[in-house]
Amino acid sequence: MSLKRMELKVEIENYYDYIREN
């Protein structure tokens, strides 16, 4: 797994957490 892919995964998880709170 590439570093860029891991960074993208973290960004997506943070994005969904943000949506869930609103």
Biopython code that builds the backbone (N, CA, C, O; Angstrom):
import numpy as np
from Bio.PDB.StructureBuilder import StructureBuilder

atoms = [
    (1, "MET", "N", (0.857, -1.203, 0.000)),
    (1, "MET", "CA", (0.000, 0.000, 0.000)),
    (1, "MET", "C", (0.885, 1.243, 0.000)),
    (1, "MET", "O", (1.864, 1.331, 0.742)),
    (2, "SER", "N", (0.525, 2.182, -0.834)),
    (2, "SER", "CA", (1.330, 3.397, -0.934)),
    (2, "SER", "C", (0.965, 4.408, 0.140)),
    (2, "SER", "O", (-0.129, 4.369, 0.704)),
    (3, "LEU", "N", (1.885, 5.301, 0.412)),
    (3, "LEU", "CA", (1.649, 6.341, 1.417)),
    (3, "LEU", "C", (0.485, 7.230, 0.990)),
    (3, "LEU", "O", (-0.350, 7.593, 1.819)),
    (4, "LYS", "N", (0.419, 7.583, -0.279)),
    (4, "LYS", "CA", (-0.680, 8.430, -0.748)),
    (4, "LYS", "C", (-2.025, 7.763, -0.504)),
    (4, "LYS", "O", (-2.989, 8.428, -0.127)),
    (5, "ARG", "N", (-2.094, 6.473, -0.713)),
    (5, "ARG", "CA", (-3.360, 5.756, -0.503)),
    (5, "ARG", "C", (-3.738, 5.793, 0.975)),
    (5, "ARG", "O", (-4.911, 5.969, 1.306)),
    (6, "MET", "N", (-2.771, 5.633, 1.859)),
    (6, "MET", "CA", (-3.069, 5.681, 3.301)),
    (6, "MET", "C", (-3.534, 7.071, 3.698)),
    (6, "MET", "O", (-4.460, 7.208, 4.496)),
    (7, "GLU", "N", (-2.902, 8.106, 3.149)),
    (7, "GLU", "CA", (-3.317, 9.474, 3.459)),
    (7, "GLU", "C", (-4.734, 9.715, 2.965)),
    (7, "GLU", "O", (-5.527, 10.364, 3.646)),
    (8, "LEU", "N", (-5.055, 9.203, 1.801)),
    (8, "LEU", "CA", (-6.399, 9.374, 1.258)),
    (8, "LEU", "C", (-7.422, 8.668, 2.140)),
    (8, "LEU", "O", (-8.508, 9.194, 2.383)),
    (9, "LYS", "N", (-7.076, 7.490, 2.614)),
    (9, "LYS", "CA", (-7.985, 6.742, 3.491)),
    (9, "LYS", "C", (-8.279, 7.543, 4.763)),
    (9, "LYS", "O", (-9.427, 7.611, 5.201)),
    (10, "VAL", "N", (-7.260, 8.140, 5.349)),
    (10, "VAL", "CA", (-7.447, 8.937, 6.572)),
    (10, "VAL", "C", (-8.328, 10.144, 6.277)),
    (10, "VAL", "O", (-9.206, 10.476, 7.074)),
    (11, "GLU", "N", (-8.108, 10.799, 5.151)),
    (11, "GLU", "CA", (-8.920, 11.960, 4.797)),
    (11, "GLU", "C", (-10.382, 11.574, 4.644)),
    (11, "GLU", "O", (-11.268, 12.303, 5.091)),
    (12, "ILE", "N", (-10.639, 10.440, 4.019)),
    (12, "ILE", "CA", (-12.025, 9.978, 3.824)),
    (12, "ILE", "C", (-12.662, 9.662, 5.174)),
    (12, "ILE", "O", (-13.814, 10.028, 5.410)),
    (13, "GLU", "N", (-11.938, 8.992, 6.058)),
    (13, "GLU", "CA", (-12.495, 8.672, 7.381)),
    (13, "GLU", "C", (-12.805, 9.948, 8.157)),
    (13, "GLU", "O", (-13.847, 10.038, 8.806)),
    (14, "ASN", "N", (-11.921, 10.926, 8.098)),
    (14, "ASN", "CA", (-12.167, 12.190, 8.805)),
    (14, "ASN", "C", (-13.371, 12.900, 8.198)),
    (14, "ASN", "O", (-14.158, 13.518, 8.916)),
    (15, "TYR", "N", (-13.515, 12.815, 6.881)),
    (15, "TYR", "CA", (-14.640, 13.450, 6.199)),
    (15, "TYR", "C", (-15.958, 12.830, 6.643)),
    (15, "TYR", "O", (-16.922, 13.548, 6.908)),
    (16, "TYR", "N", (-16.008, 11.521, 6.727)),
    (16, "TYR", "CA", (-17.243, 10.856, 7.157)),
    (16, "TYR", "C", (-17.542, 11.155, 8.621)),
    (16, "TYR", "O", (-18.705, 11.309, 8.995)),
    (17, "ASP", "N", (-16.510, 11.239, 9.452)),
    (17, "ASP", "CA", (-16.736, 11.594, 10.865)),
    (17, "ASP", "C", (-17.329, 13.003, 10.949)),
    (17, "ASP", "O", (-18.207, 13.260, 11.772)),
    (18, "TYR", "N", (-16.857, 13.899, 10.113)),
    (18, "TYR", "CA", (-17.356, 15.276, 10.105)),
    (18, "TYR", "C", (-18.828, 15.308, 9.687)),
    (18, "TYR", "O", (-19.630, 16.023, 10.287)),
    (19, "ILE", "N", (-19.175, 14.548, 8.678)),
    (19, "ILE", "CA", (-20.569, 14.499, 8.209)),
    (19, "ILE", "C", (-21.476, 13.919, 9.298)),
    (19, "ILE", "O", (-22.581, 14.416, 9.520)),
    (20, "ARG", "N", (-21.016, 12.888, 9.961)),
    (20, "ARG", "CA", (-21.834, 12.209, 10.963)),
    (20, "ARG", "C", (-22.173, 13.161, 12.121)),
    (20, "ARG", "O", (-23.242, 13.049, 12.722)),
    (21, "GLU", "N", (-21.272, 14.090, 12.430)),
    (21, "GLU", "CA", (-21.517, 15.007, 13.545)),
    (21, "GLU", "C", (-22.535, 16.080, 13.182)),
    (21, "GLU", "O", (-23.115, 16.694, 14.077)),
    (22, "ASN", "N", (-22.767, 16.321, 11.904)),
    (22, "ASN", "CA", (-23.686, 17.386, 11.489)),
    (22, "ASN", "C", (-25.010, 16.832, 10.994)),
    (22, "ASN", "O", (-25.893, 17.597, 10.607)),
]
sb = StructureBuilder()
sb.init_structure("model")
sb.init_model(0)
sb.init_chain("A")
sb.init_seg("    ")
for serial, (resi, resn, name, xyz) in enumerate(atoms, 1):
    if name == "N":
        sb.init_residue(resn, " ", resi, " ")
    sb.init_atom(name, np.array(xyz, "f"), 0.0, 1.0, " ", f" {name:<3s}", serial, name[0])
structure = sb.get_structure()
